[in-house]
Structure formats: structure tokens, C-alpha cells
Amino acid sequence: MDYRRMLADVRCFLLDMDGTFYLGDRLIEGSLEFLQALERTGRDAWFLTNNSSKSAEVYVQKLTAMGVKPPFCHQVMTSGHAAAHEILKRFPEGKGFLLGNEMLRRELTGMGLTFTDGEPDYVLVAFDTTLDYRKMCRVCDWIRAGKPYIATHPDFNCPTETGYIPDMGAIMAFIEASTGRKADVILGKPYAGIVREALLRTGRPLGEMAMVGDRLYTDVATGVNHGMKGILVLSGEATMDDVEKSDVKPDMIFGRLADMIPYL
């Protein structure tokens, strides 16, 4: 496979973070060199995460501490950003009920959203690591009452240095079991909302972008299902056995980001 030819038109790489650029608090070897190679060849990179439990600023600080230089360290987009822009389009004057961390509430309020503890125009469900039973009862009440139901992303589990913790998919499964409803809209990878966010922020056409990550069903699927290159790295979750069994087939496979450098 001619990887150099396949990468020739890619001018912007959308990079998953955990499992792709770093593992927990440890940089994956060669990640900084990969960004340097992009800069040398006139290419760009944006970091893209489904995790809506943290604000983009948290990731900016983490990347900076790991040695990522401007402009790359500031180029972060999240499923929360995608949700904000979708809601501003659908409910420009609306007030929402948010199931999410206070950090996300502050970020989304800064983007122009308004939240209420009273009757909402819509419900936004995010990865809430401060979740308690009272919150779950309230969000289920509004969803059961028929309020529009928007979710930031579909991941069932979030990786940690000691294994996995329940993520949005688990929260949505709880809600569906109680209310009988699935989310009306899901924004994060592999759905179109996060792709619209990437188009907005990068200014690049889909044909000039590649989505790079360690998960087939979110990262790679975002690329191959939406007209971008879908690139798998084997530095995180997915293995070659997973590739063989999956319906999602990457356009390219590398061991880690740095293995792409000779082809740029």
C-alpha cells in the first residue's frame, strides 16, 4: 500500500488523545516528533476527544505540560463543543437541563448556552463524573416527559490508568432502561456532529483531513464514514485481531503516530 501517496493530500490530522498521543500521563514515544514533522511539511493537527467531563482548557494545560508547543497545544475540540454548536442552532433562545460536570457547565455557558433548574426546552446529557441518584431521577423525569434529548458522545467506557470507568453509553443505557427513550441526537465520534465541528474549526474540506485514533468504532469510523482518511494506531485499544473481526476497516494502520513520519 502506497502510504506516501495516500497521505499526500492530507493537510490536517484530527488526533484522538488517550491511546493515540499519550497513555494516561505518559507521552507515547515519538508523538512530539510527529507534530514537528507536520510543521515541517506545512500540515496542521487538532486534538479531538469525545470526553465531555472536562473542558478544553484542561486538555490544553495537559498538552502544554507534556511539551506540546503552540499552535498545536491550543487546538483542542471536544464533543461538548459540538453539542454547544448543535444546540445553538436548534434552540437559539432555549434553556436546557444539563447532566454534566460544573466545569462543562461553565465552558458551555461561555459559548452562549443557558441552563435552568426549572422546566427546560431540551436536555443535554454529558459524561458526568459527579453523577448521583438525584440527578439521574431528574434527567429521567424530563426525558420521560418528552423533552428533546441530546447526548455528547456514545462511548460505554472511559479508559484510565487502572482499567475502565463507566462513560456516556452506560449513562444512556440507564436512561433508556428507565424512560424507554434513546437520545434524539448524539454528537461525538463517530457521528456527524463532531465532523461538523471539525469543519468549522479547521476550515479544511473533508478530503484534506484524516482522523487518527486507537479505536475502530469511534475514531476510525469517524474518518471512513464521513469522507476523511481513517487511520488506526496500535498504541492503545485496538489490535490487529480487532481489525480482522471489525466491519470498520482503516485506510491505513501504523504502530504509533511516529511511524507515519517517513510518509509525510
C-alpha contacts under 8 A as a table, 3 or more apart, distances in Angstrom:
res1	aa1	res2	aa2	distance
2	D	5	R	5.53
2	D	6	M	6.36
3	Y	6	M	4.92
3	Y	7	L	6.04
3	Y	252	M	7.38
3	Y	263	Y	6.20
4	R	7	L	5.28
4	R	8	A	6.06
4	R	263	Y	4.50
4	R	264	L	6.35
5	R	8	A	5.12
5	R	9	D	7.94
6	M	9	D	7.13
6	M	10	V	7.96
7	L	10	V	5.22
7	L	263	Y	7.14
7	L	264	L	6.59
8	A	264	L	7.06
9	D	207	G	7.44
9	D	208	E	5.65
10	V	13	F	7.26
10	V	43	R	7.80
10	V	207	G	7.25
10	V	208	E	4.43
10	V	209	M	5.27
10	V	210	A	6.40
11	R	42	G	7.51
11	R	43	R	4.78
11	R	44	D	6.12
11	R	208	E	5.26
11	R	209	M	6.15
12	C	43	R	5.77
12	C	44	D	4.54
12	C	45	A	5.29
12	C	46	W	7.48
12	C	202	T	7.81
12	C	204	R	7.45
12	C	208	E	6.34
12	C	209	M	4.87
12	C	210	A	6.55
13	F	43	R	7.92
13	F	44	D	6.33
13	F	45	A	4.64
13	F	46	W	6.38
13	F	209	M	5.76
13	F	210	A	4.97
13	F	211	M	6.06
13	F	212	V	6.89
14	L	45	A	5.82
14	L	46	W	4.97
14	L	47	F	5.81
14	L	48	L	6.15
14	L	209	M	7.15
14	L	210	A	6.01
14	L	211	M	4.76
14	L	212	V	6.02
15	L	20	T	7.25
15	L	21	F	7.44
15	L	45	A	6.94
15	L	46	W	6.05
15	L	47	F	4.71
15	L	48	L	5.67
15	L	211	M	6.27
15	L	212	V	5.10
15	L	213	G	6.32
16	D	19	G	7.63
16	D	20	T	5.77
16	D	21	F	6.97
16	D	47	F	5.97
16	D	48	L	5.26
16	D	49	T	5.84
16	D	211	M	7.84
16	D	212	V	6.20
16	D	213	G	4.98
16	D	214	D	7.58
16	D	219	D	7.12
17	M	20	T	5.19
17	M	21	F	4.88
17	M	22	Y	6.13
17	M	47	F	6.57
17	M	48	L	7.03
17	M	49	T	6.68
17	M	213	G	7.65
18	D	21	F	6.11
18	D	22	Y	5.18
18	D	23	L	5.25
18	D	24	G	6.45
18	D	159	P	7.92
18	D	236	G	7.59
19	G	22	Y	5.67
19	G	23	L	5.14
19	G	213	G	7.45
19	G	214	D	5.91
19	G	235	S	5.77
19	G	236	G	3.96
19	G	237	E	6.74
20	T	23	L	7.44
20	T	28	I	7.44
20	T	212	V	7.64
20	T	213	G	5.49
20	T	214	D	5.77
20	T	233	V	6.62
20	T	235	S	6.08
20	T	236	G	6.26
20	T	256	R	7.15
20	T	257	L	7.19
21	F	27	L	6.41
21	F	28	I	5.82
21	F	31	S	5.77
21	F	257	L	7.34
22	Y	25	D	6.81
22	Y	26	R	5.51
22	Y	27	L	4.18
22	Y	28	I	4.79
22	Y	31	S	7.74
23	L	26	R	5.22
23	L	27	L	6.28
23	L	28	I	6.50
23	L	161	E	7.76
23	L	236	G	7.61
24	G	160	T	6.62
24	G	161	E	5.73
27	L	31	S	6.84
27	L	66	M	7.03
28	I	31	S	5.83
28	I	235	S	7.76
28	I	256	R	7.84
29	E	32	L	7.98
29	E	258	A	7.60
30	G	33	E	5.06
30	G	34	F	6.16
30	G	256	R	7.87
30	G	257	L	6.89
30	G	258	A	4.86
31	S	34	F	5.10
31	S	35	L	6.68
31	S	257	L	6.04
31	S	258	A	6.01
32	L	35	L	5.22
32	L	36	Q	6.36
32	L	67	G	7.54
32	L	68	V	6.72
33	E	36	Q	4.93
33	E	37	A	6.19
33	E	258	A	6.70
34	F	37	A	5.07
34	F	38	L	6.36
34	F	257	L	6.26
34	F	258	A	5.16
34	F	260	M	7.60
34	F	261	I	6.17
35	L	38	L	5.03
35	L	39	E	6.31
35	L	45	A	7.54
35	L	72	F	7.97
36	Q	39	E	5.09
36	Q	40	R	6.24
37	A	40	R	5.04
37	A	41	T	6.24
37	A	261	I	6.36
37	A	264	L	7.48
38	L	41	T	5.24
38	L	42	G	6.14
38	L	43	R	4.77
38	L	44	D	6.27
38	L	45	A	7.64
38	L	264	L	7.55
39	E	42	G	5.19
39	E	43	R	5.70
39	E	44	D	6.91
40	R	43	R	7.63
41	T	264	L	7.08
44	D	72	F	7.91
45	A	72	F	6.42
45	A	75	Q	7.47
46	W	72	F	6.66
46	W	75	Q	5.01
46	W	76	V	5.81
46	W	77	M	7.35
46	W	202	T	7.84
47	F	72	F	7.99
47	F	75	Q	6.13
47	F	76	V	4.69
47	F	77	M	6.27
48	L	76	V	5.94
48	L	77	M	4.99
48	L	78	T	5.76
49	T	52	S	7.98
49	T	76	V	7.98
49	T	77	M	6.59
49	T	78	T	4.94
49	T	79	S	6.58
50	N	78	T	5.69
50	N	79	S	4.90
50	N	80	G	7.88
50	N	152	T	7.47
50	N	153	H	5.91
50	N	155	D	7.81
50	N	188	G	5.47
50	N	189	K	6.44
51	N	54	K	6.70
51	N	78	T	6.67
51	N	79	S	6.66
51	N	80	G	7.94
51	N	127	F	6.92
51	N	153	H	7.71
52	S	55	S	7.11
52	S	78	T	6.58
52	S	79	S	5.94
52	S	80	G	5.33
52	S	104	L	7.03
52	S	126	A	5.88
52	S	127	F	5.41
52	S	128	D	7.93
52	S	152	T	6.80
52	S	153	H	7.92
53	S	100	G	6.92
53	S	101	N	6.03
53	S	103	M	7.58
53	S	104	L	6.54
53	S	126	A	6.98
53	S	127	F	5.01
53	S	128	D	5.85
53	S	129	T	6.63
54	K	58	V	6.41
54	K	59	Y	7.82
54	K	101	N	7.72
54	K	103	M	6.39
54	K	104	L	6.24
55	S	58	V	5.56
55	S	59	Y	7.19
55	S	78	T	7.90
55	S	103	M	6.16
55	S	104	L	5.70
55	S	107	E	6.38
56	A	59	Y	5.28
56	A	60	V	6.27
56	A	76	V	6.04
56	A	77	M	6.59
56	A	78	T	6.73
57	E	60	V	4.87
57	E	61	Q	6.17
58	V	61	Q	5.23
58	V	62	K	6.28
59	Y	62	K	4.95
59	Y	63	L	6.01
59	Y	76	V	7.25
60	V	63	L	5.26
60	V	64	T	6.05
60	V	73	C	5.52
60	V	74	H	5.60
60	V	75	Q	7.86
60	V	76	V	7.00
61	Q	64	T	5.14
61	Q	65	A	6.15
62	K	65	A	5.14
62	K	66	M	6.33
63	L	66	M	5.03
63	L	67	G	6.54
63	L	68	V	5.42
63	L	73	C	5.65
64	T	67	G	5.22
64	T	68	V	4.98
64	T	69	K	6.52
64	T	73	C	5.83
65	A	68	V	7.33
68	V	72	F	6.65
68	V	73	C	5.35
69	K	72	F	6.02
69	K	73	C	5.59
70	P	73	C	5.27
70	P	74	H	6.39
71	P	74	H	5.70
71	P	75	Q	6.62
72	F	75	Q	5.20
73	C	76	V	7.34
77	M	81	H	6.42
77	M	197	E	7.83
77	M	198	A	7.79
78	T	81	H	5.29
78	T	82	A	6.72
78	T	188	G	7.84
78	T	194	I	7.95
79	S	82	A	4.99
79	S	83	A	6.14
79	S	152	T	5.39
79	S	153	H	6.41
79	S	187	L	6.22
79	S	188	G	4.84
79	S	189	K	7.85
79	S	194	I	6.39
80	G	83	A	5.00
80	G	84	A	6.20
80	G	104	L	7.43
80	G	108	L	7.46
80	G	126	A	7.71
80	G	152	T	6.04
81	H	84	A	5.12
81	H	85	H	6.44
81	H	108	L	7.50
81	H	197	E	7.44
82	A	85	H	5.39
82	A	86	E	6.21
82	A	152	T	7.73
82	A	187	L	6.18
82	A	188	G	7.27
82	A	193	G	5.93
82	A	194	I	5.54
82	A	196	R	7.66
82	A	197	E	5.46
83	A	86	E	5.09
83	A	87	I	6.07
83	A	150	I	7.74
83	A	151	A	7.64
83	A	152	T	5.98
83	A	187	L	6.03
83	A	193	G	7.56
84	A	87	I	5.20
84	A	88	L	6.11
84	A	108	L	6.30
84	A	111	M	7.03
84	A	113	L	6.91
85	H	88	L	5.11
85	H	89	K	6.27
85	H	197	E	7.85
86	E	89	K	5.22
86	E	90	R	6.23
86	E	193	G	7.38
87	I	90	R	4.99
87	I	91	F	5.42
87	I	92	P	6.99
87	I	113	L	7.85
88	L	91	F	5.40
88	L	92	P	4.57
88	L	93	E	7.84
88	L	112	G	7.64
88	L	113	L	7.04
89	K	92	P	5.79
91	F	94	G	4.78
91	F	95	K	7.88
91	F	121	D	7.81
94	G	114	T	7.12
94	G	120	P	7.74
94	G	121	D	5.66
94	G	122	Y	7.58
95	K	113	L	7.38
95	K	114	T	5.05
95	K	115	F	5.07
95	K	116	T	6.04
95	K	120	P	5.46
95	K	121	D	5.46
95	K	122	Y	6.95
96	G	113	L	7.92
96	G	114	T	6.37
96	G	115	F	4.59
96	G	116	T	5.90
96	G	120	P	4.83
96	G	121	D	5.63
96	G	122	Y	4.92
96	G	123	V	5.49
96	G	124	L	6.74
97	F	115	F	5.67
97	F	116	T	5.72
97	F	117	D	6.56
97	F	118	G	7.99
97	F	119	E	7.84
97	F	120	P	5.56
97	F	121	D	7.88
97	F	122	Y	6.44
97	F	123	V	4.81
97	F	124	L	6.16
97	F	139	V	7.60
98	L	105	R	7.52
98	L	115	F	6.68
98	L	123	V	6.11
98	L	124	L	4.95
98	L	125	V	6.09
98	L	126	A	7.56
99	L	123	V	7.80
99	L	124	L	6.25
99	L	125	V	4.82
99	L	126	A	5.81
99	L	127	F	7.80
99	L	128	D	6.36
99	L	131	L	7.95
99	L	135	K	7.13
99	L	139	V	6.96
100	G	104	L	6.46
100	G	105	R	6.92
100	G	125	V	6.57
100	G	126	A	5.05
100	G	127	F	6.00
100	G	128	D	4.27
100	G	129	T	7.53
100	G	130	T	7.55
100	G	131	L	7.73
101	N	104	L	5.37
101	N	105	R	6.44
101	N	127	F	7.58
101	N	128	D	5.19
101	N	129	T	6.57
101	N	130	T	6.24
102	E	105	R	4.89
102	E	106	R	6.29
103	M	106	R	5.34
103	M	107	E	6.41
104	L	107	E	5.05
104	L	108	L	6.07
105	R	108	L	5.31
105	R	109	T	5.97
106	R	109	T	5.14
106	R	110	G	6.14
107	E	110	G	5.11
107	E	111	M	6.51
108	L	111	M	4.92
108	L	112	G	6.57
108	L	113	L	5.72
109	T	112	G	5.17
109	T	113	L	4.74
109	T	114	T	6.03
109	T	115	F	7.78
110	G	113	L	7.25
115	F	120	P	7.78
116	T	119	E	7.18
116	T	120	P	6.41
117	D	120	P	7.64
119	E	142	W	7.98
120	P	123	V	6.91
120	P	142	W	7.92
120	P	147	K	7.61
121	D	147	K	6.61
121	D	148	P	7.30
122	Y	147	K	5.31
122	Y	148	P	4.75
122	Y	149	Y	6.17
122	Y	150	I	7.59
123	V	139	V	7.38
123	V	142	W	7.28
123	V	143	I	7.15
123	V	147	K	6.51
123	V	148	P	6.06
123	V	149	Y	4.96
123	V	150	I	6.09
124	L	149	Y	6.22
124	L	150	I	4.88
124	L	151	A	5.80
124	L	152	T	7.55
125	V	149	Y	7.53
125	V	150	I	6.22
125	V	151	A	4.80
125	V	152	T	6.49
126	A	151	A	6.06
126	A	152	T	5.35
126	A	153	H	7.52
126	A	168	M	6.62
127	F	152	T	7.69
127	F	167	D	6.09
127	F	168	M	5.21
127	F	171	I	7.84
128	D	131	L	5.37
131	L	135	K	6.46
131	L	136	M	7.35
132	D	135	K	5.48
132	D	136	M	6.49
133	Y	136	M	5.05
133	Y	137	C	6.18
134	R	137	C	5.20
134	R	138	R	6.34
135	K	138	R	5.18
135	K	139	V	6.20
136	M	139	V	5.29
136	M	140	C	6.04
136	M	175	I	7.76
137	C	140	C	5.21
137	C	141	D	6.14
138	R	141	D	5.07
138	R	142	W	6.58
139	V	142	W	5.37
139	V	143	I	6.24
140	C	143	I	5.06
140	C	144	R	5.77
140	C	175	I	6.07
140	C	178	S	6.99
140	C	179	T	6.34
141	D	144	R	5.16
141	D	145	A	6.16
142	W	145	A	4.96
142	W	146	G	6.67
142	W	147	K	5.85
143	I	146	G	5.23
143	I	147	K	5.26
143	I	148	P	7.21
143	I	149	Y	6.49
143	I	179	T	6.91
143	I	181	R	7.50
144	R	147	K	7.48
144	R	179	T	5.19
144	R	180	G	7.83
144	R	181	R	7.54
148	P	184	D	6.69
149	Y	183	A	5.23
149	Y	184	D	5.33
149	Y	185	V	6.87
150	I	183	A	5.71
150	I	184	D	5.87
150	I	185	V	4.93
150	I	186	I	6.10
150	I	187	L	7.94
151	A	154	P	7.72
151	A	183	A	6.15
151	A	184	D	7.91
151	A	185	V	6.20
151	A	186	I	4.80
151	A	187	L	6.55
152	T	168	M	7.87
152	T	186	I	5.68
152	T	187	L	5.12
152	T	188	G	5.67
153	H	168	M	6.44
153	H	169	G	7.63
153	H	186	I	5.66
153	H	187	L	5.63
153	H	188	G	4.20
153	H	189	K	6.62
154	P	168	M	5.75
154	P	169	G	4.91
154	P	186	I	6.99
154	P	188	G	6.92
154	P	189	K	7.61
155	D	158	C	7.12
155	D	167	D	5.96
155	D	168	M	5.61
155	D	169	G	5.07
155	D	170	A	7.97
156	F	166	P	6.14
156	F	167	D	4.94
156	F	168	M	5.72
156	F	169	G	3.92
156	F	170	A	5.17
157	N	164	Y	5.86
157	N	165	I	5.51
157	N	166	P	4.63
157	N	167	D	4.50
157	N	168	M	7.38
157	N	169	G	7.24
157	N	170	A	7.38
158	C	164	Y	5.39
158	C	165	I	5.27
158	C	166	P	6.24
158	C	167	D	5.40
159	P	163	G	5.92
159	P	164	Y	4.52
159	P	165	I	6.61
160	T	163	G	5.16
160	T	164	Y	5.43
160	T	165	I	7.15
166	P	169	G	7.74
166	P	170	A	5.79
166	P	171	I	7.63
167	D	170	A	5.63
167	D	171	I	6.61
168	M	171	I	4.95
168	M	172	M	6.07
169	G	172	M	5.07
169	G	173	A	6.09
170	A	173	A	5.01
170	A	174	F	6.38
171	I	174	F	5.20
171	I	175	I	6.40
172	M	175	I	4.96
172	M	176	E	6.03
172	M	182	K	7.26
172	M	183	A	7.56
173	A	176	E	5.07
173	A	177	A	6.09
174	F	177	A	5.22
174	F	178	S	6.38
175	I	178	S	5.22
175	I	179	T	5.90
175	I	180	G	7.59
175	I	181	R	7.30
175	I	182	K	7.86
176	E	179	T	5.17
176	E	180	G	4.72
176	E	181	R	4.90
176	E	182	K	5.68
177	A	180	G	5.76
177	A	181	R	7.94
183	A	186	I	6.57
186	I	191	Y	6.68
186	I	193	G	7.43
187	L	191	Y	5.71
187	L	192	A	6.70
187	L	193	G	4.44
187	L	194	I	5.69
188	G	191	Y	5.63
188	G	192	A	7.68
188	G	193	G	6.35
188	G	194	I	5.11
189	K	192	A	7.64
189	K	194	I	6.12
189	K	195	V	7.97
189	K	218	T	5.06
189	K	219	D	6.36
189	K	221	A	7.85
189	K	222	T	5.80
190	P	194	I	7.60
190	P	217	Y	7.15
190	P	218	T	4.69
190	P	219	D	6.54
190	P	221	A	5.69
190	P	222	T	4.29
190	P	225	N	7.98
191	Y	194	I	6.32
191	Y	195	V	7.22
191	Y	222	T	6.76
192	A	195	V	5.01
192	A	196	R	6.25
192	A	222	T	7.95
192	A	226	H	7.49
193	G	196	R	5.16
193	G	197	E	6.36
194	I	197	E	4.91
194	I	198	A	6.25
195	V	198	A	4.97
195	V	199	L	6.26
195	V	222	T	7.57
195	V	226	H	7.58
196	R	199	L	5.08
196	R	200	L	6.17
197	E	200	L	5.07
197	E	201	R	6.16
198	A	201	R	5.23
198	A	202	T	5.79
198	A	203	G	7.87
199	L	202	T	5.54
199	L	203	G	5.51
199	L	204	R	5.99
199	L	205	P	6.74
199	L	206	L	7.38
200	L	203	G	5.75
204	R	208	E	6.34
204	R	209	M	7.06
205	P	208	E	5.62
205	P	209	M	6.99
206	L	209	M	5.32
206	L	226	H	7.64
206	L	227	G	5.85
206	L	228	M	5.36
207	G	227	G	6.41
207	G	228	M	5.65
207	G	229	K	7.76
208	E	228	M	7.30
209	M	228	M	5.50
209	M	229	K	6.62
210	A	223	G	6.34
210	A	228	M	5.23
210	A	229	K	4.41
210	A	230	G	5.88
210	A	231	I	6.93
211	M	219	D	6.40
211	M	220	V	6.48
211	M	222	T	6.82
211	M	223	G	5.09
211	M	228	M	6.80
211	M	229	K	6.19
211	M	230	G	5.16
211	M	231	I	6.06
212	V	219	D	6.40
212	V	220	V	6.71
212	V	223	G	7.98
212	V	230	G	6.27
212	V	231	I	4.70
212	V	232	L	5.91
212	V	233	V	7.09
213	G	216	L	7.74
213	G	219	D	5.07
213	G	220	V	6.46
213	G	231	I	6.58
213	G	232	L	5.39
213	G	233	V	5.84
214	D	219	D	6.85
214	D	220	V	7.85
214	D	232	L	5.59
214	D	233	V	5.10
214	D	234	L	6.04
214	D	235	S	6.57
214	D	236	G	5.17
214	D	237	E	5.57
214	D	238	A	5.72
215	R	218	T	5.75
215	R	219	D	5.35
215	R	220	V	6.47
215	R	232	L	7.20
215	R	236	G	7.69
215	R	237	E	6.03
215	R	238	A	5.63
216	L	219	D	5.81
216	L	220	V	4.78
216	L	221	A	6.06
216	L	232	L	7.07
216	L	238	A	6.78
216	L	243	V	7.62
216	L	246	S	7.70
216	L	248	V	6.29
216	L	249	K	7.72
216	L	250	P	7.61
217	Y	220	V	6.39
217	Y	221	A	5.37
217	Y	248	V	6.77
218	T	221	A	5.35
218	T	222	T	6.03
219	D	222	T	5.33
219	D	223	G	6.87
219	D	230	G	7.43
219	D	232	L	7.87
220	V	223	G	5.28
220	V	224	V	6.33
220	V	230	G	4.61
220	V	231	I	5.94
220	V	232	L	6.22
220	V	248	V	7.26
220	V	249	K	7.71
220	V	250	P	6.06
221	A	224	V	5.27
221	A	225	N	5.58
221	A	230	G	6.84
221	A	248	V	6.16
221	A	250	P	8.00
222	T	225	N	5.60
222	T	226	H	6.15
222	T	228	M	7.82
222	T	230	G	7.11
223	G	226	H	5.60
223	G	227	G	6.37
223	G	228	M	4.51
223	G	229	K	5.18
223	G	230	G	4.15
223	G	231	I	7.60
224	V	227	G	5.93
224	V	228	M	5.82
224	V	229	K	5.93
224	V	230	G	5.09
224	V	248	V	7.92
224	V	249	K	7.88
224	V	250	P	7.16
224	V	251	D	7.50
225	N	228	M	7.61
229	K	250	P	7.99
229	K	251	D	6.16
230	G	250	P	5.28
230	G	251	D	5.39
230	G	252	M	6.89
231	I	250	P	5.56
231	I	251	D	5.88
231	I	252	M	4.93
231	I	253	I	5.84
231	I	254	F	7.68
232	L	250	P	6.05
232	L	252	M	6.36
232	L	253	I	4.81
232	L	254	F	6.34
233	V	236	G	7.27
233	V	238	A	7.88
233	V	253	I	5.87
233	V	254	F	4.90
233	V	255	G	5.24
233	V	256	R	5.11
233	V	257	L	6.76
234	L	237	E	7.12
234	L	238	A	6.01
234	L	239	T	6.06
234	L	240	M	7.87
234	L	253	I	7.59
234	L	254	F	6.45
234	L	255	G	4.73
234	L	256	R	6.13
235	S	238	A	7.95
235	S	255	G	6.11
235	S	256	R	5.53
238	A	242	D	5.96
238	A	243	V	7.46
239	T	242	D	5.14
239	T	243	V	6.59
240	M	243	V	4.93
240	M	244	E	6.39
241	D	244	E	5.17
241	D	245	K	6.48
242	D	245	K	5.20
242	D	246	S	5.93
243	V	246	S	5.19
243	V	248	V	7.51
243	V	249	K	6.66
246	S	249	K	6.88
250	P	253	I	6.61
254	F	257	L	6.97
254	F	259	D	6.04
254	F	260	M	6.87
255	G	259	D	6.41
256	R	259	D	5.60
256	R	260	M	7.65
257	L	260	M	5.74
257	L	261	I	7.62
258	A	261	I	5.47
259	D	262	P	6.99
260	M	263	Y	5.57
260	M	264	L	6.71
261	I	264	L	5.46
